[in-house]
């Protein structure tokens, strides 16, 4: 389990998402770890894909970061829900 090799490169091709990736990383660090636990990620991939050994695609990473950014926009009331 993990991200495919191209996930980081896909992120760097979308500079607006780099700030969101940094925010996500910092939030994970503050919660006590450098990333999500293996058991949590195994459960998430099992529920999403039916297999907890799935390698997550670059598109999965990008969609997650777009989702986080959109949720922050909704919470802040900025009105930019399509970001």
N, CA, C and O atoms as a Tinker XYZ file with bonds, in Angstrom:
   332  protein
     1  N      0.839000   -1.171000    0.000000    73     2
     2  CA     0.000000    0.000000    0.000000    64     1     3
     3  C      0.889000    1.241000    0.000000    63     2     4     5
     4  O      1.975000    1.240000    0.580000    81     3
     5  N      0.432000    2.258000   -0.634000    73     3     6
     6  CA     1.153000    3.511000   -0.754000    64     5     7
     7  C      0.699000    4.214000   -2.008000    63     6     8     9
     8  O     -0.313000    3.843000   -2.603000    81     7
     9  N      1.432000    5.217000   -2.411000    73     7    10
    10  CA     1.096000    5.942000   -3.626000    64     9    11
    11  C      1.983000    5.473000   -4.765000    63    10    12    13
    12  O      3.135000    5.094000   -4.557000    81    11
    13  N      1.431000    5.503000   -5.975000    73    11    14
    14  CA     2.250000    5.158000   -7.133000    64    13    15
    15  C      3.367000    6.185000   -7.289000    63    14    16    17
    16  O      3.277000    7.299000   -6.772000    81    15
    17  N      4.400000    5.804000   -7.993000    73    15    18
    18  CA     5.592000    6.650000   -8.115000    64    17    19
    19  C      5.302000    8.026000   -8.681000    63    18    20    21
    20  O      5.958000    8.994000   -8.296000    81    19
    21  N      4.353000    8.141000   -9.571000    73    19    22
    22  CA     4.072000    9.417000  -10.219000    64    21    23
    23  C      3.267000   10.393000   -9.379000    63    22    24    25
    24  O      3.031000   11.520000   -9.815000    81    23
    25  N      2.838000    9.994000   -8.180000    73    23    26
    26  CA     1.968000   10.849000   -7.373000    64    25    27
    27  C      2.651000   12.163000   -6.991000    63    26    28    29
    28  O      2.035000   13.225000   -7.093000    81    27
    29  N      3.888000   12.112000   -6.561000    73    27    30
    30  CA     4.597000   13.323000   -6.162000    64    29    31
    31  C      4.840000   14.221000   -7.368000    63    30    32    33
    32  O      4.703000   15.440000   -7.272000    81    31
    33  N      5.202000   13.620000   -8.508000    73    31    34
    34  CA     5.409000   14.418000   -9.719000    64    33    35
    35  C      4.115000   15.078000  -10.171000    63    34    36    37
    36  O      4.126000   16.224000  -10.621000    81    35
    37  N      2.997000   14.364000  -10.054000    73    35    38
    38  CA     1.705000   14.939000  -10.428000    64    37    39
    39  C      1.381000   16.133000   -9.542000    63    38    40    41
    40  O      0.808000   17.120000  -10.002000    81    39
    41  N      1.748000   16.037000   -8.283000    73    39    42
    42  CA     1.514000   17.133000   -7.353000    64    41    43
    43  C      2.338000   18.365000   -7.739000    63    42    44    45
    44  O      1.829000   19.486000   -7.714000    81    43
    45  N      3.585000   18.162000   -8.089000    73    43    46
    46  CA     4.440000   19.293000   -8.458000    64    45    47
    47  C      4.036000   19.938000   -9.779000    63    46    48    49
    48  O      4.422000   21.073000  -10.059000    81    47
    49  N      3.261000   19.220000  -10.592000    73    47    50
    50  CA     2.744000   19.821000  -11.826000    64    49    51
    51  C      1.510000   20.682000  -11.557000    63    50    52    53
    52  O      0.983000   21.321000  -12.468000    81    51
    53  N      1.053000   20.696000  -10.305000    73    51    54
    54  CA    -0.104000   21.504000   -9.909000    64    53    55
    55  C      0.294000   22.386000   -8.716000    63    54    56    57
    56  O     -0.089000   22.110000   -7.579000    81    55
    57  N      1.049000   23.422000   -8.981000    73    55    58
    58  CA     1.551000   24.283000   -7.898000    64    57    59
    59  C      0.487000   24.769000   -6.914000    63    58    60    61
    60  O      0.795000   24.891000   -5.728000    81    59
    61  N     -0.762000   25.058000   -7.343000    73    59    62
    62  CA    -1.753000   25.494000   -6.351000    64    61    63
    63  C     -2.031000   24.450000   -5.270000    63    62    64    65
    64  O     -2.487000   24.795000   -4.180000    81    63
    65  N     -1.760000   23.178000   -5.563000    73    63    66
    66  CA    -2.010000   22.136000   -4.560000    64    65    67
    67  C     -0.830000   21.924000   -3.618000    63    66    68    69
    68  O     -0.968000   21.226000   -2.613000    81    67
    69  N      0.314000   22.503000   -3.919000    73    67    70
    70  CA     1.479000   22.315000   -3.049000    64    69    71
    71  C      1.228000   22.864000   -1.652000    63    70    72    73
    72  O      1.626000   22.247000   -0.664000    81    71
    73  N      0.574000   24.012000   -1.560000    73    71    74
    74  CA     0.257000   24.576000   -0.241000    64    73    75
    75  C     -0.680000   23.647000    0.518000    63    74    76    77
    76  O     -0.513000   23.439000    1.719000    81    75
    77  N     -1.654000   23.093000   -0.172000    73    75    78
    78  CA    -2.577000   22.157000    0.485000    64    77    79
    79  C     -1.846000   20.908000    0.942000    63    78    80    81
    80  O     -2.126000   20.393000    2.024000    81    79
    81  N     -0.920000   20.414000    0.143000    73    79    82
    82  CA    -0.136000   19.245000    0.538000    64    81    83
    83  C      0.686000   19.555000    1.787000    63    82    84    85
    84  O      0.791000   18.721000    2.686000    81    83
    85  N      1.263000   20.741000    1.843000    73    83    86
    86  CA     2.032000   21.138000    3.021000    64    85    87
    87  C      1.130000   21.243000    4.245000    63    86    88    89
    88  O      1.495000   20.778000    5.324000    81    87
    89  N     -0.030000   21.843000    4.088000    73    87    90
    90  CA    -0.989000   21.928000    5.208000    64    89    91
    91  C     -1.387000   20.548000    5.707000    63    90    92    93
    92  O     -1.482000   20.317000    6.912000    81    91
    93  N     -1.617000   19.633000    4.772000    73    91    94
    94  CA    -2.003000   18.273000    5.133000    64    93    95
    95  C     -0.879000   17.583000    5.897000    63    94    96    97
    96  O     -1.115000   16.937000    6.918000    81    95
    97  N      0.338000   17.724000    5.395000    73    95    98
    98  CA     1.489000   17.116000    6.058000    64    97    99
    99  C      1.659000   17.674000    7.471000    63    98   100   101
   100  O      1.902000   16.923000    8.415000    81    99
   101  N      1.530000   18.999000    7.610000    73    99   102
   102  CA     1.665000   19.621000    8.934000    64   101   103
   103  C      0.567000   19.150000    9.880000    63   102   104   105
   104  O      0.828000   18.916000   11.060000    81   103
   105  N     -0.652000   19.010000    9.381000    73   103   106
   106  CA    -1.756000   18.532000   10.220000    64   105   107
   107  C     -1.477000   17.110000   10.708000    63   106   108   109
   108  O     -1.768000   16.776000   11.856000    81   107
   109  N     -0.917000   16.283000    9.841000    73   107   110
   110  CA    -0.588000   14.916000   10.235000    64   109   111
   111  C      0.526000   14.905000   11.269000    63   110   112   113
   112  O      0.491000   14.115000   12.212000    81   111
   113  N      1.511000   15.773000   11.099000    73   111   114
   114  CA     2.613000   15.863000   12.071000    64   113   115
   115  C      2.091000   16.297000   13.443000    63   114   116   117
   116  O      2.494000   15.748000   14.468000    81   115
   117  N      1.193000   17.285000   13.456000    73   115   118
   118  CA     0.632000   17.777000   14.715000    64   117   119
   119  C     -0.173000   16.701000   15.431000    63   118   120   121
   120  O     -0.268000   16.701000   16.658000    81   119
   121  N     -0.754000   15.781000   14.656000    73   119   122
   122  CA    -1.583000   14.749000   15.280000    64   121   123
   123  C     -0.754000   13.604000   15.851000    63   122   124   125
   124  O     -1.309000   12.640000   16.379000    81   123
   125  N      0.562000   13.701000   15.751000    73   123   126
   126  CA     1.411000   12.727000   16.411000    64   125   127
   127  C      2.157000   11.757000   15.517000    63   126   128   129
   128  O      2.853000   10.876000   16.021000    81   127
   129  N      2.037000   11.887000   14.240000    73   127   130
   130  CA     2.755000   10.980000   13.364000    64   129   131
   131  C      3.187000   11.687000   12.099000    63   130   132   133
   132  O      2.796000   12.829000   11.857000    81   131
   133  N      3.990000   11.018000   11.293000    73   131   134
   134  CA     4.384000   11.650000   10.045000    64   133   135
   135  C      3.394000   11.338000    8.949000    63   134   136   137
   136  O      3.476000   11.908000    7.861000    81   135
   137  N      2.493000   10.476000    9.203000    73   135   138
   138  CA     1.507000   10.131000    8.196000    64   137   139
   139  C      0.361000    9.374000    8.830000    63   138   140   141
   140  O      0.274000    9.255000   10.052000    81   139
   141  N     -0.490000    8.879000    8.005000    73   139   142
   142  CA    -1.607000    8.097000    8.503000    64   141   143
   143  C     -1.116000    6.700000    8.847000    63   142   144   145
   144  O     -0.211000    6.171000    8.202000    81   143
   145  N     -1.720000    6.113000    9.866000    73   143   146
   146  CA    -1.267000    4.786000   10.287000    64   145   147
   147  C     -1.556000    3.751000    9.198000    63   146   148   149
   148  O     -2.474000    3.906000    8.393000    81   147
   149  N     -0.762000    2.715000    9.199000    73   147   150
   150  CA    -0.949000    1.644000    8.216000    64   149   151
   151  C     -2.321000    0.990000    8.371000    63   150   152   153
   152  O     -2.971000    0.662000    7.378000    81   151
   153  N     -2.756000    0.803000    9.610000    73   151   154
   154  CA    -4.060000    0.154000    9.800000    64   153   155
   155  C     -5.191000    1.041000    9.271000    63   154   156   157
   156  O     -6.138000    0.536000    8.669000    81   155
   157  N     -5.101000    2.354000    9.489000    73   155   158
   158  CA    -6.123000    3.264000    8.980000    64   157   159
   159  C     -6.117000    3.267000    7.454000    63   158   160   161
   160  O     -7.173000    3.165000    6.829000    81   159
   161  N     -4.927000    3.384000    6.848000    73   159   162
   162  CA    -4.846000    3.400000    5.390000    64   161   163
   163  C     -5.310000    2.064000    4.808000    63   162   164   165
   164  O     -5.936000    2.040000    3.748000    81   163
   165  N     -5.013000    0.960000    5.481000    73   163   166
   166  CA    -5.497000   -0.341000    5.033000    64   165   167
   167  C     -7.014000   -0.395000    5.045000    63   166   168   169
   168  O     -7.626000   -0.885000    4.096000    81   167
   169  N     -7.626000    0.107000    6.113000    73   167   170
   170  CA    -9.077000    0.148000    6.210000    64   169   171
   171  C     -9.672000    1.048000    5.130000    63   170   172   173
   172  O    -10.668000    0.688000    4.503000    81   171
   173  N     -9.061000    2.228000    4.906000    73   171   174
   174  CA    -9.584000    3.171000    3.897000    64   173   175
   175  C     -9.504000    2.570000    2.494000    63   174   176   177
   176  O    -10.451000    2.699000    1.717000    81   175
   177  N     -8.405000    1.923000    2.161000    73   175   178
   178  CA    -8.301000    1.340000    0.821000    64   177   179
   179  C     -9.211000    0.117000    0.682000    63   178   180   181
   180  O     -9.733000   -0.146000   -0.401000    81   179
   181  N     -9.401000   -0.627000    1.766000    73   179   182
   182  CA   -10.316000   -1.759000    1.725000    64   181   183
   183  C    -11.743000   -1.280000    1.474000    63   182   184   185
   184  O    -12.452000   -1.860000    0.652000    81   183
   185  N    -12.168000   -0.235000    2.171000    73   183   186
   186  CA   -13.538000    0.260000    1.986000    64   185   187
   187  C    -13.709000    0.961000    0.644000    63   186   188   189
   188  O    -14.803000    0.935000    0.081000    81   187
   189  N    -12.670000    1.582000    0.121000    73   187   190
   190  CA   -12.784000    2.301000   -1.152000    64   189   191
   191  C    -12.629000    1.377000   -2.362000    63   190   192   193
   192  O    -13.322000    1.551000   -3.365000    81   191
   193  N    -11.731000    0.403000   -2.275000    73   191   194
   194  CA   -11.382000   -0.401000   -3.440000    64   193   195
   195  C    -11.638000   -1.896000   -3.272000    63   194   196   197
   196  O    -11.515000   -2.658000   -4.231000    81   195
   197  N    -11.992000   -2.316000   -2.061000    73   195   198
   198  CA   -12.218000   -3.733000   -1.828000    64   197   199
   199  C    -10.940000   -4.526000   -1.639000    63   198   200   201
   200  O    -10.972000   -5.756000   -1.606000    81   199
   201  N     -9.812000   -3.834000   -1.513000    73   199   202
   202  CA    -8.513000   -4.491000   -1.368000    64   201   203
   203  C     -7.617000   -3.569000   -0.560000    63   202   204   205
   204  O     -7.385000   -2.430000   -0.963000    81   203
   205  N     -7.115000   -4.035000    0.560000    73   203   206
   206  CA    -6.286000   -3.163000    1.396000    64   205   207
   207  C     -4.819000   -3.139000    0.971000    63   206   208   209
   208  O     -3.996000   -2.529000    1.654000    81   207
   209  N     -4.477000   -3.783000   -0.132000    73   207   210
   210  CA    -3.107000   -3.756000   -0.634000    64   209   211
   211  C     -2.968000   -2.867000   -1.867000    63   210   212   213
   212  O     -1.912000   -2.835000   -2.498000    81   211
   213  N     -4.012000   -2.164000   -2.199000    73   211   214
   214  CA    -4.037000   -1.309000   -3.384000    64   213   215
   215  C     -3.003000   -0.194000   -3.292000    63   214   216   217
   216  O     -2.795000    0.383000   -2.225000    81   215
   217  N     -2.362000    0.103000   -4.409000    73   215   218
   218  CA    -1.493000    1.266000   -4.507000    64   217   219
   219  C     -2.357000    2.429000   -4.969000    63   218   220   221
   220  O     -3.006000    2.357000   -6.013000    81   219
   221  N     -2.359000    3.485000   -4.194000    73   219   222
   222  CA    -3.200000    4.628000   -4.532000    64   221   223
   223  C     -2.596000    5.397000   -5.697000    63   222   224   225
   224  O     -1.379000    5.562000   -5.784000    81   223
   225  N     -3.443000    5.855000   -6.573000    73   223   226
   226  CA    -2.971000    6.534000   -7.778000    64   225   227
   227  C     -2.669000    8.006000   -7.506000    63   226   228   229
   228  O     -3.068000    8.572000   -6.488000    81   227
   229  N     -1.963000    8.591000   -8.439000    73   227   230
   230  CA    -1.699000   10.031000   -8.365000    64   229   231
   231  C     -3.023000   10.782000   -8.357000    63   230   232   233
   232  O     -3.166000   11.785000   -7.658000    81   231
   233  N     -3.984000   10.303000   -9.125000    73   231   234
   234  CA    -5.293000   10.962000   -9.173000    64   233   235
   235  C     -5.975000   10.929000   -7.809000    63   234   236   237
   236  O     -6.642000   11.892000   -7.430000    81   235
   237  N     -5.816000    9.826000   -7.065000    73   235   238
   238  CA    -6.372000    9.740000   -5.711000    64   237   239
   239  C     -5.805000   10.843000   -4.821000    63   238   240   241
   240  O     -6.544000   11.513000   -4.099000    81   239
   241  N     -4.493000   11.024000   -4.879000    73   239   242
   242  CA    -3.848000   12.054000   -4.082000    64   241   243
   243  C     -4.356000   13.438000   -4.465000    63   242   244   245
   244  O     -4.691000   14.239000   -3.593000    81   243
   245  N     -4.414000   13.723000   -5.755000    73   243   246
   246  CA    -4.863000   15.038000   -6.213000    64   245   247
   247  C     -6.315000   15.299000   -5.823000    63   246   248   249
   248  O     -6.649000   16.399000   -5.383000    81   247
   249  N     -7.172000   14.307000   -5.980000    73   247   250
   250  CA    -8.576000   14.485000   -5.615000    64   249   251
   251  C     -8.724000   14.734000   -4.121000    63   250   252   253
   252  O     -9.536000   15.563000   -3.710000    81   251
   253  N     -7.950000   14.026000   -3.306000    73   251   254
   254  CA    -7.999000   14.242000   -1.857000    64   253   255
   255  C     -7.584000   15.668000   -1.508000    63   254   256   257
   256  O     -8.227000   16.312000   -0.679000    81   255
   257  N     -6.527000   16.163000   -2.124000    73   255   258
   258  CA    -6.061000   17.521000   -1.834000    64   257   259
   259  C     -7.050000   18.565000   -2.329000    63   258   260   261
   260  O     -7.276000   19.568000   -1.652000    81   259
   261  N     -7.648000   18.346000   -3.507000    73   259   262
   262  CA    -8.695000   19.263000   -3.983000    64   261   263
   263  C     -9.877000   19.259000   -3.024000    63   262   264   265
   264  O    -10.451000   20.310000   -2.736000    81   263
   265  N    -10.242000   18.075000   -2.528000    73   263   266
   266  CA   -11.351000   17.963000   -1.577000    64   265   267
   267  C    -11.048000   18.733000   -0.298000    63   266   268   269
   268  O    -11.891000   19.490000    0.182000    81   267
   269  N     -9.849000   18.546000    0.261000    73   267   270
   270  CA    -9.467000   19.271000    1.486000    64   269   271
   271  C     -9.530000   20.774000    1.271000    63   270   272   273
   272  O    -10.038000   21.508000    2.118000    81   271
   273  N     -9.018000   21.225000    0.143000    73   271   274
   274  CA    -9.016000   22.656000   -0.151000    64   273   275
   275  C    -10.449000   23.175000   -0.302000    63   274   276   277
   276  O    -10.768000   24.267000    0.170000    81   275
   277  N    -11.288000   22.413000   -0.942000    73   275   278
   278  CA   -12.691000   22.795000   -1.084000    64   277   279
   279  C    -13.418000   22.845000    0.247000    63   278   280   281
   280  O    -14.215000   23.753000    0.486000    81   279
   281  N    -13.154000   21.883000    1.113000    73   279   282
   282  CA   -13.793000   21.877000    2.439000    64   281   283
   283  C    -13.360000   23.089000    3.271000    63   282   284   285
   284  O    -14.164000   23.669000    4.001000    81   283
   285  N    -12.096000   23.458000    3.155000    73   283   286
   286  CA   -11.624000   24.634000    3.893000    64   285   287
   287  C    -12.325000   25.890000    3.368000    63   286   288   289
   288  O    -12.686000   26.772000    4.148000    81   287
   289  N    -12.517000   25.970000    2.045000    73   287   290
   290  CA   -13.198000   27.125000    1.451000    64   289   291
   291  C    -14.641000   27.209000    1.955000    63   290   292   293
   292  O    -15.137000   28.297000    2.245000    81   291
   293  N    -15.305000   26.071000    2.057000    73   291   294
   294  CA   -16.681000   26.057000    2.554000    64   293   295
   295  C    -16.718000   26.498000    4.009000    63   294   296   297
   296  O    -17.557000   27.314000    4.390000    81   295
   297  N    -15.813000   25.964000    4.826000    73   295   298
   298  CA   -15.782000   26.327000    6.253000    64   297   299
   299  C    -15.466000   27.799000    6.457000    63   298   300   301
   300  O    -16.005000   28.432000    7.364000    81   299
   301  N    -14.601000   28.341000    5.624000    73   299   302
   302  CA   -14.194000   29.743000    5.802000    64   301   303
   303  C    -15.220000   30.700000    5.209000    63   302   304   305
   304  O    -15.166000   31.902000    5.468000    81   303
   305  N    -16.161000   30.176000    4.412000    73   303   306
   306  CA   -17.168000   31.032000    3.814000    64   305   307
   307  C    -16.647000   31.843000    2.635000    63   306   308   309
   308  O    -17.242000   32.857000    2.270000    81   307
   309  N    -15.550000   31.411000    2.040000    73   307   310
   310  CA   -14.974000   32.177000    0.936000    64   309   311
   311  C    -15.820000   32.080000   -0.325000    63   310   312   313
   312  O    -15.685000   32.908000   -1.226000    81   311
   313  N    -16.691000   31.077000   -0.399000    73   311   314
   314  CA   -17.525000   30.929000   -1.570000    64   313   315
   315  C    -16.843000   30.299000   -2.747000    63   314   316   317
   316  O    -17.466000   30.146000   -3.798000    81   315
   317  N    -15.587000   29.924000   -2.620000    73   315   318
   318  CA   -14.842000   29.321000   -3.731000    64   317   319
   319  C    -14.895000   27.799000   -3.585000    63   318   320   321
   320  O    -13.893000   27.164000   -3.258000    81   319
   321  N    -16.057000   27.229000   -3.828000    73   319   322
   322  CA   -16.275000   25.801000   -3.623000    64   321   323
   323  C    -15.740000   24.933000   -4.745000    63   322   324   325
   324  O    -15.595000   23.724000   -4.570000    81   323
   325  N    -15.447000   25.519000   -5.881000    73   323   326
   326  CA   -14.993000   24.746000   -7.037000    64   325   327
   327  C    -13.486000   24.711000   -7.181000    63   326   328   329
   328  O    -12.981000   24.310000   -8.229000    81   327
   329  N    -12.768000   25.112000   -6.175000    73   327   330
   330  CA   -11.321000   25.268000   -6.258000    64   329   331
   331  C    -10.655000   23.921000   -6.389000    63   330   332
   332  O     -9.429000   23.844000   -6.473000    81   331
